[in-house]
Amino acid sequence: MVLIKVVDANERPSFVGLPPSITIREDVEIMSSFYNLTVSDPDRNDELTITLLDGTNTFHIHSTCETTVS
């Protein structure tokens, strides 16, 4: 008898094409979109939570991955 146990690992999602930095004009209007994130997750049906840590609440990431100036 052979027993095979398959363990489903939680693979890390990855950002697709994320540049090392993004430049935003100083006079950009509030709620202007400046970047759309693309995230790939090998685990199907997983819920992704993305948090932007800028310390000032200047930016907001929407559930659609659209990033805007708050």
PDB file with one MODEL, atoms N, CA, C and O in Angstrom:
MODEL        1
ATOM      1  N   MET A   1       0.843  -1.170   0.000  1.00  0.00           N
ATOM      2  CA  MET A   1       0.000   0.000   0.000  1.00  0.00           C
ATOM      3  C   MET A   1       0.896   1.243   0.000  1.00  0.00           C
ATOM      4  O   MET A   1       1.886   1.315   0.728  1.00  0.00           O
ATOM      5  N   VAL A   2       0.522   2.216  -0.835  1.00  0.00           N
ATOM      6  CA  VAL A   2       1.252   3.480  -0.920  1.00  0.00           C
ATOM      7  C   VAL A   2       0.293   4.607  -0.530  1.00  0.00           C
ATOM      8  O   VAL A   2      -0.805   4.720  -1.074  1.00  0.00           O
ATOM      9  N   LEU A   3       0.723   5.432   0.414  1.00  0.00           N
ATOM     10  CA  LEU A   3      -0.085   6.571   0.859  1.00  0.00           C
ATOM     11  C   LEU A   3       0.539   7.842   0.319  1.00  0.00           C
ATOM     12  O   LEU A   3       1.715   8.115   0.559  1.00  0.00           O
ATOM     13  N   ILE A   4      -0.245   8.619  -0.409  1.00  0.00           N
ATOM     14  CA  ILE A   4       0.243   9.879  -0.963  1.00  0.00           C
ATOM     15  C   ILE A   4      -0.558  11.009  -0.329  1.00  0.00           C
ATOM     16  O   ILE A   4      -1.788  11.015  -0.371  1.00  0.00           O
ATOM     17  N   LYS A   5       0.148  11.952   0.252  1.00  0.00           N
ATOM     18  CA  LYS A   5      -0.497  13.099   0.881  1.00  0.00           C
ATOM     19  C   LYS A   5      -0.126  14.352   0.091  1.00  0.00           C
ATOM     20  O   LYS A   5       1.053  14.656  -0.089  1.00  0.00           O
ATOM     21  N   VAL A   6      -1.150  15.078  -0.382  1.00  0.00           N
ATOM     22  CA  VAL A   6      -0.928  16.303  -1.132  1.00  0.00           C
ATOM     23  C   VAL A   6      -1.252  17.485  -0.222  1.00  0.00           C
ATOM     24  O   VAL A   6      -2.356  17.584   0.315  1.00  0.00           O
ATOM     25  N   VAL A   7      -0.285  18.374  -0.056  1.00  0.00           N
ATOM     26  CA  VAL A   7      -0.482  19.549   0.778  1.00  0.00           C
ATOM     27  C   VAL A   7      -0.570  20.767  -0.134  1.00  0.00           C
ATOM     28  O   VAL A   7       0.332  21.020  -0.933  1.00  0.00           O
ATOM     29  N   ASP A   8      -1.653  21.512  -0.010  1.00  0.00           N
ATOM     30  CA  ASP A   8      -1.840  22.716  -0.810  1.00  0.00           C
ATOM     31  C   ASP A   8      -1.167  23.881  -0.101  1.00  0.00           C
ATOM     32  O   ASP A   8      -1.637  24.343   0.939  1.00  0.00           O
ATOM     33  N   ALA A   9      -0.080  24.345  -0.661  1.00  0.00           N
ATOM     34  CA  ALA A   9       0.640  25.478  -0.079  1.00  0.00           C
ATOM     35  C   ALA A   9      -0.011  26.782  -0.531  1.00  0.00           C
ATOM     36  O   ALA A   9      -0.582  26.863  -1.619  1.00  0.00           O
ATOM     37  N   ASN A  10       0.085  27.786   0.313  1.00  0.00           N
ATOM     38  CA  ASN A  10      -0.433  29.101  -0.028  1.00  0.00           C
ATOM     39  C   ASN A  10       0.658  29.873  -0.750  1.00  0.00           C
ATOM     40  O   ASN A  10       1.573  30.413  -0.129  1.00  0.00           O
ATOM     41  N   GLU A  11       0.546  29.915  -2.087  1.00  0.00           N
ATOM     42  CA  GLU A  11       1.553  30.622  -2.872  1.00  0.00           C
ATOM     43  C   GLU A  11       1.334  32.129  -2.763  1.00  0.00           C
ATOM     44  O   GLU A  11       0.203  32.608  -2.686  1.00  0.00           O
ATOM     45  N   ARG A  12       2.426  32.846  -2.759  1.00  0.00           N
ATOM     46  CA  ARG A  12       2.397  34.307  -2.633  1.00  0.00           C
ATOM     47  C   ARG A  12       1.940  34.939  -3.943  1.00  0.00           C
ATOM     48  O   ARG A  12       2.403  34.553  -5.017  1.00  0.00           O
ATOM     49  N   PRO A  13       1.013  35.928  -3.855  1.00  0.00           N
ATOM     50  CA  PRO A  13       0.644  36.663  -5.072  1.00  0.00           C
ATOM     51  C   PRO A  13       1.801  37.540  -5.525  1.00  0.00           C
ATOM     52  O   PRO A  13       2.694  37.856  -4.740  1.00  0.00           O
ATOM     53  N   SER A  14       1.781  37.926  -6.780  1.00  0.00           N
ATOM     54  CA  SER A  14       2.850  38.785  -7.283  1.00  0.00           C
ATOM     55  C   SER A  14       2.247  39.947  -8.073  1.00  0.00           C
ATOM     56  O   SER A  14       1.206  39.809  -8.716  1.00  0.00           O
ATOM     57  N   PHE A  15       2.925  41.090  -8.007  1.00  0.00           N
ATOM     58  CA  PHE A  15       2.524  42.264  -8.774  1.00  0.00           C
ATOM     59  C   PHE A  15       3.148  42.135 -10.155  1.00  0.00           C
ATOM     60  O   PHE A  15       4.338  41.852 -10.289  1.00  0.00           O
ATOM     61  N   VAL A  16       2.328  42.348 -11.179  1.00  0.00           N
ATOM     62  CA  VAL A  16       2.772  42.191 -12.550  1.00  0.00           C
ATOM     63  C   VAL A  16       3.143  43.565 -13.112  1.00  0.00           C
ATOM     64  O   VAL A  16       2.313  44.473 -13.147  1.00  0.00           O
ATOM     65  N   GLY A  17       4.393  43.709 -13.551  1.00  0.00           N
ATOM     66  CA  GLY A  17       4.838  44.937 -14.190  1.00  0.00           C
ATOM     67  C   GLY A  17       4.943  46.137 -13.266  1.00  0.00           C
ATOM     68  O   GLY A  17       4.926  47.274 -13.739  1.00  0.00           O
ATOM     69  N   LEU A  18       5.052  45.917 -11.966  1.00  0.00           N
ATOM     70  CA  LEU A  18       5.135  47.026 -11.013  1.00  0.00           C
ATOM     71  C   LEU A  18       6.483  47.715 -11.138  1.00  0.00           C
ATOM     72  O   LEU A  18       7.522  47.089 -10.924  1.00  0.00           O
ATOM     73  N   PRO A  19       6.479  49.012 -11.487  1.00  0.00           N
ATOM     74  CA  PRO A  19       7.754  49.716 -11.619  1.00  0.00           C
ATOM     75  C   PRO A  19       8.369  49.984 -10.247  1.00  0.00           C
ATOM     76  O   PRO A  19       7.652  49.974  -9.247  1.00  0.00           O
ATOM     77  N   PRO A  20       9.679  50.224 -10.174  1.00  0.00           N
ATOM     78  CA  PRO A  20      10.321  50.490  -8.889  1.00  0.00           C
ATOM     79  C   PRO A  20       9.857  51.793  -8.252  1.00  0.00           C
ATOM     80  O   PRO A  20       9.920  51.943  -7.032  1.00  0.00           O
ATOM     81  N   SER A  21       9.389  52.742  -9.072  1.00  0.00           N
ATOM     82  CA  SER A  21       8.856  53.995  -8.526  1.00  0.00           C
ATOM     83  C   SER A  21       7.836  54.574  -9.494  1.00  0.00           C
ATOM     84  O   SER A  21       7.864  54.286 -10.691  1.00  0.00           O
ATOM     85  N   ILE A  22       6.938  55.394  -8.963  1.00  0.00           N
ATOM     86  CA  ILE A  22       5.918  56.055  -9.768  1.00  0.00           C
ATOM     87  C   ILE A  22       5.996  57.543  -9.441  1.00  0.00           C
ATOM     88  O   ILE A  22       5.996  57.921  -8.269  1.00  0.00           O
ATOM     89  N   THR A  23       6.061  58.383 -10.461  1.00  0.00           N
ATOM     90  CA  THR A  23       6.121  59.828 -10.268  1.00  0.00           C
ATOM     91  C   THR A  23       4.735  60.424 -10.528  1.00  0.00           C
ATOM     92  O   THR A  23       4.098  60.128 -11.539  1.00  0.00           O
ATOM     93  N   ILE A  24       4.281  61.271  -9.592  1.00  0.00           N
ATOM     94  CA  ILE A  24       2.980  61.919  -9.710  1.00  0.00           C
ATOM     95  C   ILE A  24       3.206  63.420  -9.651  1.00  0.00           C
ATOM     96  O   ILE A  24       3.938  63.906  -8.788  1.00  0.00           O
ATOM     97  N   ARG A  25       2.577  64.165 -10.571  1.00  0.00           N
ATOM     98  CA  ARG A  25       2.707  65.625 -10.562  1.00  0.00           C
ATOM     99  C   ARG A  25       2.181  66.201  -9.247  1.00  0.00           C
ATOM    100  O   ARG A  25       1.237  65.661  -8.670  1.00  0.00           O
ATOM    101  N   GLU A  26       2.765  67.259  -8.783  1.00  0.00           N
ATOM    102  CA  GLU A  26       2.378  67.894  -7.521  1.00  0.00           C
ATOM    103  C   GLU A  26       0.974  68.498  -7.605  1.00  0.00           C
ATOM    104  O   GLU A  26       0.268  68.551  -6.598  1.00  0.00           O
ATOM    105  N   ASP A  27       0.565  68.949  -8.777  1.00  0.00           N
ATOM    106  CA  ASP A  27      -0.731  69.615  -8.918  1.00  0.00           C
ATOM    107  C   ASP A  27      -1.849  68.683  -9.403  1.00  0.00           C
ATOM    108  O   ASP A  27      -2.853  69.146  -9.944  1.00  0.00           O
ATOM    109  N   VAL A  28      -1.674  67.382  -9.209  1.00  0.00           N
ATOM    110  CA  VAL A  28      -2.683  66.422  -9.651  1.00  0.00           C
ATOM    111  C   VAL A  28      -3.976  66.619  -8.851  1.00  0.00           C
ATOM    112  O   VAL A  28      -3.934  66.889  -7.651  1.00  0.00           O
ATOM    113  N   GLU A  29      -5.120  66.482  -9.525  1.00  0.00           N
ATOM    114  CA  GLU A  29      -6.414  66.675  -8.874  1.00  0.00           C
ATOM    115  C   GLU A  29      -6.733  65.511  -7.945  1.00  0.00           C
ATOM    116  O   GLU A  29      -6.335  64.373  -8.194  1.00  0.00           O
ATOM    117  N   ILE A  30      -7.464  65.815  -6.863  1.00  0.00           N
ATOM    118  CA  ILE A  30      -7.900  64.786  -5.916  1.00  0.00           C
ATOM    119  C   ILE A  30      -8.798  63.794  -6.649  1.00  0.00           C
ATOM    120  O   ILE A  30      -9.594  64.181  -7.504  1.00  0.00           O
ATOM    121  N   MET A  31      -8.666  62.533  -6.313  1.00  0.00           N
ATOM    122  CA  MET A  31      -9.374  61.394  -6.899  1.00  0.00           C
ATOM    123  C   MET A  31      -8.943  61.102  -8.328  1.00  0.00           C
ATOM    124  O   MET A  31      -9.617  60.349  -9.030  1.00  0.00           O
ATOM    125  N   SER A  32      -7.831  61.684  -8.773  1.00  0.00           N
ATOM    126  CA  SER A  32      -7.275  61.351 -10.077  1.00  0.00           C
ATOM    127  C   SER A  32      -6.617  59.978 -10.004  1.00  0.00           C
ATOM    128  O   SER A  32      -5.887  59.673  -9.061  1.00  0.00           O
ATOM    129  N   SER A  33      -6.879  59.177 -10.991  1.00  0.00           N
ATOM    130  CA  SER A  33      -6.247  57.869 -11.067  1.00  0.00           C
ATOM    131  C   SER A  33      -4.837  58.035 -11.619  1.00  0.00           C
ATOM    132  O   SER A  33      -4.634  58.734 -12.612  1.00  0.00           O
ATOM    133  N   PHE A  34      -3.858  57.389 -10.973  1.00  0.00           N
ATOM    134  CA  PHE A  34      -2.494  57.502 -11.476  1.00  0.00           C
ATOM    135  C   PHE A  34      -1.834  56.155 -11.710  1.00  0.00           C
ATOM    136  O   PHE A  34      -0.740  56.105 -12.274  1.00  0.00           O
ATOM    137  N   TYR A  35      -2.462  55.057 -11.295  1.00  0.00           N
ATOM    138  CA  TYR A  35      -1.865  53.748 -11.549  1.00  0.00           C
ATOM    139  C   TYR A  35      -2.912  52.660 -11.343  1.00  0.00           C
ATOM    140  O   TYR A  35      -3.740  52.758 -10.437  1.00  0.00           O
ATOM    141  N   ASN A  36      -2.880  51.624 -12.179  1.00  0.00           N
ATOM    142  CA  ASN A  36      -3.715  50.445 -11.993  1.00  0.00           C
ATOM    143  C   ASN A  36      -2.805  49.260 -11.705  1.00  0.00           C
ATOM    144  O   ASN A  36      -1.958  48.893 -12.520  1.00  0.00           O
ATOM    145  N   LEU A  37      -2.997  48.671 -10.530  1.00  0.00           N
ATOM    146  CA  LEU A  37      -2.201  47.507 -10.142  1.00  0.00           C
ATOM    147  C   LEU A  37      -2.706  46.265 -10.853  1.00  0.00           C
ATOM    148  O   LEU A  37      -3.908  46.105 -11.068  1.00  0.00           O
ATOM    149  N   THR A  38      -1.786  45.392 -11.214  1.00  0.00           N
ATOM    150  CA  THR A  38      -2.138  44.082 -11.727  1.00  0.00           C
ATOM    151  C   THR A  38      -1.488  43.058 -10.810  1.00  0.00           C
ATOM    152  O   THR A  38      -0.268  43.034 -10.646  1.00  0.00           O
ATOM    153  N   VAL A  39      -2.327  42.211 -10.212  1.00  0.00           N
ATOM    154  CA  VAL A  39      -1.839  41.226  -9.258  1.00  0.00           C
ATOM    155  C   VAL A  39      -2.204  39.839  -9.761  1.00  0.00           C
ATOM    156  O   VAL A  39      -3.323  39.605 -10.218  1.00  0.00           O
ATOM    157  N   SER A  40      -1.257  38.934  -9.673  1.00  0.00           N
ATOM    158  CA  SER A  40      -1.481  37.552 -10.078  1.00  0.00           C
ATOM    159  C   SER A  40      -1.334  36.659  -8.849  1.00  0.00           C
ATOM    160  O   SER A  40      -0.342  36.745  -8.125  1.00  0.00           O
ATOM    161  N   ASP A  41      -2.333  35.797  -8.619  1.00  0.00           N
ATOM    162  CA  ASP A  41      -2.285  34.880  -7.478  1.00  0.00           C
ATOM    163  C   ASP A  41      -2.524  33.462  -7.975  1.00  0.00           C
ATOM    164  O   ASP A  41      -3.584  33.169  -8.528  1.00  0.00           O
ATOM    165  N   PRO A  42      -1.542  32.576  -7.782  1.00  0.00           N
ATOM    166  CA  PRO A  42      -1.706  31.194  -8.238  1.00  0.00           C
ATOM    167  C   PRO A  42      -2.816  30.438  -7.508  1.00  0.00           C
ATOM    168  O   PRO A  42      -3.337  29.446  -8.019  1.00  0.00           O
ATOM    169  N   ASP A  43      -3.176  30.912  -6.306  1.00  0.00           N
ATOM    170  CA  ASP A  43      -4.259  30.263  -5.549  1.00  0.00           C
ATOM    171  C   ASP A  43      -5.594  30.835  -6.000  1.00  0.00           C
ATOM    172  O   ASP A  43      -5.895  32.005  -5.763  1.00  0.00           O
ATOM    173  N   ARG A  44      -6.376  30.008  -6.643  1.00  0.00           N
ATOM    174  CA  ARG A  44      -7.680  30.457  -7.131  1.00  0.00           C
ATOM    175  C   ARG A  44      -8.616  30.731  -5.963  1.00  0.00           C
ATOM    176  O   ARG A  44      -8.537  30.096  -4.911  1.00  0.00           O
ATOM    177  N   ASN A  45      -9.499  31.691  -6.180  1.00  0.00           N
ATOM    178  CA  ASN A  45     -10.547  32.048  -5.217  1.00  0.00           C
ATOM    179  C   ASN A  45     -10.021  32.615  -3.908  1.00  0.00           C
ATOM    180  O   ASN A  45     -10.775  32.712  -2.940  1.00  0.00           O
ATOM    181  N   ASP A  46      -8.761  32.988  -3.851  1.00  0.00           N
ATOM    182  CA  ASP A  46      -8.244  33.658  -2.656  1.00  0.00           C
ATOM    183  C   ASP A  46      -8.643  35.126  -2.705  1.00  0.00           C
ATOM    184  O   ASP A  46      -8.694  35.732  -3.776  1.00  0.00           O
ATOM    185  N   GLU A  47      -8.922  35.683  -1.545  1.00  0.00           N
ATOM    186  CA  GLU A  47      -9.223  37.113  -1.465  1.00  0.00           C
ATOM    187  C   GLU A  47      -7.926  37.854  -1.203  1.00  0.00           C
ATOM    188  O   GLU A  47      -7.187  37.517  -0.278  1.00  0.00           O
ATOM    189  N   LEU A  48      -7.649  38.869  -2.020  1.00  0.00           N
ATOM    190  CA  LEU A  48      -6.433  39.656  -1.863  1.00  0.00           C
ATOM    191  C   LEU A  48      -6.737  40.943  -1.116  1.00  0.00           C
ATOM    192  O   LEU A  48      -7.743  41.600  -1.383  1.00  0.00           O
ATOM    193  N   THR A  49      -5.875  41.301  -0.189  1.00  0.00           N
ATOM    194  CA  THR A  49      -5.959  42.580   0.498  1.00  0.00           C
ATOM    195  C   THR A  49      -4.658  43.310   0.246  1.00  0.00           C
ATOM    196  O   THR A  49      -3.580  42.807   0.562  1.00  0.00           O
ATOM    197  N   ILE A  50      -4.761  44.500  -0.324  1.00  0.00           N
ATOM    198  CA  ILE A  50      -3.578  45.296  -0.634  1.00  0.00           C
ATOM    199  C   ILE A  50      -3.644  46.557   0.215  1.00  0.00           C
ATOM    200  O   ILE A  50      -4.655  47.259   0.223  1.00  0.00           O
ATOM    201  N   THR A  51      -2.570  46.836   0.921  1.00  0.00           N
ATOM    202  CA  THR A  51      -2.507  48.023   1.764  1.00  0.00           C
ATOM    203  C   THR A  51      -1.350  48.888   1.311  1.00  0.00           C
ATOM    204  O   THR A  51      -0.229  48.409   1.138  1.00  0.00           O
ATOM    205  N   LEU A  52      -1.629  50.158   1.122  1.00  0.00           N
ATOM    206  CA  LEU A  52      -0.603  51.115   0.732  1.00  0.00           C
ATOM    207  C   LEU A  52      -0.185  51.878   1.976  1.00  0.00           C
ATOM    208  O   LEU A  52      -1.005  52.557   2.595  1.00  0.00           O
ATOM    209  N   LEU A  53       1.076  51.772   2.346  1.00  0.00           N
ATOM    210  CA  LEU A  53       1.579  52.437   3.545  1.00  0.00           C
ATOM    211  C   LEU A  53       2.349  53.686   3.138  1.00  0.00           C
ATOM    212  O   LEU A  53       3.530  53.612   2.799  1.00  0.00           O
ATOM    213  N   ASP A  54       1.675  54.832   3.174  1.00  0.00           N
ATOM    214  CA  ASP A  54       2.354  56.081   2.832  1.00  0.00           C
ATOM    215  C   ASP A  54       2.459  57.012   4.034  1.00  0.00           C
ATOM    216  O   ASP A  54       3.132  58.040   3.953  1.00  0.00           O
ATOM    217  N   GLY A  55       1.807  56.674   5.153  1.00  0.00           N
ATOM    218  CA  GLY A  55       1.918  57.453   6.377  1.00  0.00           C
ATOM    219  C   GLY A  55       1.107  58.729   6.393  1.00  0.00           C
ATOM    220  O   GLY A  55       1.046  59.399   7.424  1.00  0.00           O
ATOM    221  N   THR A  56       0.477  59.089   5.274  1.00  0.00           N
ATOM    222  CA  THR A  56      -0.260  60.352   5.221  1.00  0.00           C
ATOM    223  C   THR A  56      -1.691  60.185   4.719  1.00  0.00           C
ATOM    224  O   THR A  56      -2.443  61.159   4.683  1.00  0.00           O
ATOM    225  N   ASN A  57      -2.077  58.993   4.338  1.00  0.00           N
ATOM    226  CA  ASN A  57      -3.388  58.732   3.733  1.00  0.00           C
ATOM    227  C   ASN A  57      -3.613  59.576   2.472  1.00  0.00           C
ATOM    228  O   ASN A  57      -4.739  59.971   2.169  1.00  0.00           O
ATOM    229  N   THR A  58      -2.545  59.839   1.761  1.00  0.00           N
ATOM    230  CA  THR A  58      -2.613  60.640   0.536  1.00  0.00           C
ATOM    231  C   THR A  58      -3.156  59.835  -0.640  1.00  0.00           C
ATOM    232  O   THR A  58      -3.758  60.401  -1.552  1.00  0.00           O
ATOM    233  N   PHE A  59      -2.950  58.531  -0.627  1.00  0.00           N
ATOM    234  CA  PHE A  59      -3.333  57.681  -1.750  1.00  0.00           C
ATOM    235  C   PHE A  59      -4.328  56.628  -1.294  1.00  0.00           C
ATOM    236  O   PHE A  59      -4.399  56.290  -0.112  1.00  0.00           O
ATOM    237  N   HIS A  60      -5.095  56.114  -2.249  1.00  0.00           N
ATOM    238  CA  HIS A  60      -6.104  55.107  -1.940  1.00  0.00           C
ATOM    239  C   HIS A  60      -6.088  54.043  -3.041  1.00  0.00           C
ATOM    240  O   HIS A  60      -6.051  54.368  -4.228  1.00  0.00           O
ATOM    241  N   ILE A  61      -6.117  52.780  -2.639  1.00  0.00           N
ATOM    242  CA  ILE A  61      -6.227  51.677  -3.602  1.00  0.00           C
ATOM    243  C   ILE A  61      -7.653  51.143  -3.531  1.00  0.00           C
ATOM    244  O   ILE A  61      -8.090  50.691  -2.473  1.00  0.00           O
ATOM    245  N   HIS A  62      -8.378  51.191  -4.634  1.00  0.00           N
ATOM    246  CA  HIS A  62      -9.746  50.732  -4.695  1.00  0.00           C
ATOM    247  C   HIS A  62      -9.787  49.213  -4.913  1.00  0.00           C
ATOM    248  O   HIS A  62      -8.778  48.601  -5.264  1.00  0.00           O
ATOM    249  N   SER A  63     -10.936  48.630  -4.705  1.00  0.00           N
ATOM    250  CA  SER A  63     -11.080  47.180  -4.864  1.00  0.00           C
ATOM    251  C   SER A  63     -10.804  46.735  -6.308  1.00  0.00           C
ATOM    252  O   SER A  63     -10.536  45.558  -6.551  1.00  0.00           O
ATOM    253  N   THR A  64     -10.869  47.660  -7.255  1.00  0.00           N
ATOM    254  CA  THR A  64     -10.571  47.357  -8.657  1.00  0.00           C
ATOM    255  C   THR A  64      -9.080  47.443  -8.955  1.00  0.00           C
ATOM    256  O   THR A  64      -8.662  47.226 -10.092  1.00  0.00           O
ATOM    257  N   CYS A  65      -8.258  47.766  -7.920  1.00  0.00           N
ATOM    258  CA  CYS A  65      -6.817  47.963  -8.015  1.00  0.00           C
ATOM    259  C   CYS A  65      -6.454  49.305  -8.653  1.00  0.00           C
ATOM    260  O   CYS A  65      -5.286  49.549  -8.957  1.00  0.00           O
ATOM    261  N   GLU A  66      -7.447  50.175  -8.856  1.00  0.00           N
ATOM    262  CA  GLU A  66      -7.159  51.529  -9.314  1.00  0.00           C
ATOM    263  C   GLU A  66      -6.615  52.314  -8.119  1.00  0.00           C
ATOM    264  O   GLU A  66      -7.170  52.246  -7.022  1.00  0.00           O
ATOM    265  N   THR A  67      -5.543  53.049  -8.332  1.00  0.00           N
ATOM    266  CA  THR A  67      -4.916  53.830  -7.270  1.00  0.00           C
ATOM    267  C   THR A  67      -5.152  55.308  -7.554  1.00  0.00           C
ATOM    268  O   THR A  67      -4.869  55.797  -8.648  1.00  0.00           O
ATOM    269  N   THR A  68      -5.680  56.018  -6.542  1.00  0.00           N
ATOM    270  CA  THR A  68      -6.010  57.433  -6.727  1.00  0.00           C
ATOM    271  C   THR A  68      -5.410  58.278  -5.625  1.00  0.00           C
ATOM    272  O   THR A  68      -4.995  57.770  -4.583  1.00  0.00           O
ATOM    273  N   VAL A  69      -5.369  59.591  -5.875  1.00  0.00           N
ATOM    274  CA  VAL A  69      -4.960  60.568  -4.876  1.00  0.00           C
ATOM    275  C   VAL A  69      -6.169  60.870  -4.028  1.00  0.00           C
ATOM    276  O   VAL A  69      -7.230  61.203  -4.557  1.00  0.00           O
ATOM    277  N   SER A  70      -6.027  60.758  -2.700  1.00  0.00           N
ATOM    278  CA  SER A  70      -7.166  60.997  -1.787  1.00  0.00           C
ATOM    279  C   SER A  70      -7.460  62.464  -1.633  1.00  0.00           C
ATOM    280  O   SER A  70      -8.380  62.837  -0.905  1.00  0.00           O
TER     281      SER A  70
ENDMDL
END
